[in-house]
């Protein structure tokens, strides 16, 4: 049985109960919150580790602790922000199991042999770490990063948007490959349905160029939840076959 299908640990259940109190949820609100995020389950004891992880992440956001878990001093810099954004993209692509800063830095140190202290102080080491993560997301996550002459003509903000769009495209392709999305628009090309889905998430049907970076992040998170859930179900099906 894959780890994602195991029942939540005692520690995870305790964390959920602590965060429930911090979020000031009454019992009905709490159980409805669980049901929306865990396929109708209304008790923490019924959750799998994968479901419990999603519930804990969302509860931390509600309780105002989203940036506390696993945080590392010094990562609130431009370099740290870029590294963190790429790592979270890996989590939302289903190739990173633990989205914390500490897990990211441990991964980078294993891959490069360079500690996070150097990433934050040495520009060349920081650039190598960023490019290393991007290359890994390309290989393992199927991200096709924007490239070509036209990229040099874009503003920094537009380049960021282009990279975020590339991540959404990779997520959607994965969902199509495993049969986890149904057509929601009238597009002949299933990739075009991504825009319809994005519009539903941000609650406005508008073209990509009018969406903000926050909108892109919201869609990435929603697709990540959908993709991780679909992959967990495939694992369970494979084990029971």
N, C-alpha and C positions, 0 to 999 in steps of 0.2 A: 504494500500500500504506500503511495507517495506521501511525503510529509504533509503536503497541502490538504490531504484527505483525513489526517488524524484529527481526533477531537482536540479542542482547545486545551491548553495546559492550565493547571491551577493558577499559575502566575498570570497568564493572560486573562483568565476570568476575574481574578482579583483586580487587575489593572482596569478592566472594563467597569467594575463596580465603583472603583475610586473615581474614575472619570465621569461616570454617571452622576455621582454626588457633586463633583465640581461643576458639571454642566447644569445642575439644579433641575434635573428631569424628575417628574413624578413617575409613578409606575407605568401608567398607560402611555405616556410620551416615550418613555424608555423602550417599552416593548414594541411600540409602533416603529421606533427608530431602528431597532434590531430587524424587524420584519422587512423593512424596506431595503436593508443592506445585506440580508442573509437568507434570501429565498423563502421568506415567510416565517422563519424561526423566531420565536419570541422569548427564548431563554439563552443566556450565555453558555450554559452547559451543553446545549445542542450544537453549538458552532464548531466548525472545523477550524484548524489553525489558520487556513487561508481566510476564511470568513471573519474570524476573530481579529486578524491583522487589519483587515479593512475597517472593521467597526472601531478598533482602537485608534486608527489614523483619523477617522472622521470625528470621533469623540474628542480627540485632542484639539481638532480645529474648533469645535463647538465650545470647548472649555478654555480656549485661548492658549493652548500649549503646543501649537503646531510646530514651533521652531525650537522647542526645548529638547525633545527626545534625541539623544545621540549627538547633540550639538558640540562643536569643537571651537574653542576660542581662536579667533583669527580668521575664520572663514567668512566673516561679514565684510569682505572686500570685493572688488571687481573680479579678481581672479577666483576667489572662493565662490562667488555667485555663479560664474560660468561653469565651474566644476560641478557645483551642486545641481544646476539646471540640467546638465548632461546626464548626471547620475540618476536624477529623478526621471528623465526621459527613458533611461534604460529600465527603470522600475515599471514605467507605464507601457513599455514594449514587452514586458513579461520576461526579461532576461536578467533582471536584478531582483533578488529575493528580499534583501534588507535595504531599505532606502535611506538609512541614517548616514550622517556625515562620517561617523567612525567606520562604518562598513565601506564607504567610498574610499576613504584614505587608506584603509588596510588593503583594499583591492589595488589601488594605485601603487602602493609601496611594493606589493608582491610582483606587480607587472614591470615596474621600472627600477626598483631598488632604491628609490628616492623617498625620503620622509616628507611629511606634509610641511614641515618647517621650511624646507627648501622651496617647495611649491609656492609658498606665500612670500618668500623673500628674494628668490632668484627668478628673474623674468624669463630666462631661457628654459629653466626647469618647469616653470609654470606653463609656458607655451607647449613644451613637450608633453606635459600631462594632459592638457586640453586636447591636443591633436591625437594623443593616444586613445583617449576616451571616444573621440569622434570616430576614429578608425574602427574601434571595437563595435560601436553602435552600427556602423556601416556593415561590418562583417556579420555580426551576430543578430542585429536587429533589422537589417535590410533598409537602413536609412540611406537615401540617395541625396547627399548634401548638394545644395545649389553650387554651380560652378560655371565657368565661362567668362568671356570678356565683359558681358553685361553686369556681372557681379561687382566689378570695380567701380561702376558708375552709380551704384546704389548708396544711399546713406547708411550709417551704422544701424539705425532703427529698422530700415527696410531689409538689411541683411539678417537681422535678428528674426524678423517676421518670416523671411524666406526659410530660415533654418527650422523655425517652429512648424511651418507648413510641411516641410520634409518629414518631420517626425509624425505628424498626423497622417500623412500619406502612408508611411510605413506601418503604422498601427492599423489603418483601414485595410491595407493589403493583407496583413496577417489575419484579420478577422474574416476577410473574404476567403482566404486559403483554407481556413478551418471550418468554413460554413457557418460562422457565428453571426452574420448580419443578413438581413433581408432587405430587398429594395424598398426604399422609403420615398423615392421620387419617380420621375418618368425617364430617368437617364438610361441610354443604351449602354454606355460605359459605366460599369458598377462603381468605378472610382468617383464618378460625378455625384453619386448619391451621398458622398461624404459631406458635401456642402449642405444638403438638406438636413443631415443628421446634426451638423454643427449649428445650423439655425435653430433646431429644436433645443439644443443645449443652452445656447445663449438667449433663447426666447425671442429671437428676431431673425427673420428670413432676409438676410442681406448679403451682398457680395463679399468675397474674401478681403478685398482691399479696404473695406470700411471697418473691419474687425480690429480690435485693439489687442495688444500683447496679453492683456488679462483674459480676453475672450479666448485666445488661442490656448492659454494655460488651462482654462476651464474645460475646453473641449478635450485637451490632452488627458486631463485627469479622468474625465468621464469615459473616454475610450480605454484608458488604462484599467479602470475598474471592470469594464466589460470584457477586455481581453484576458485579464488575469482570471476572472471567473470562468470564461470559456475554456482556457487552458487547464484549469483545475478540473473541470468536468470531463475533459478529454482524458486526463490522467486517471480519473476514477473509472471511466469506461474501459480504459486499457487494462486496468488491474482486474476488473470483474469479467473481462472477456475470456 
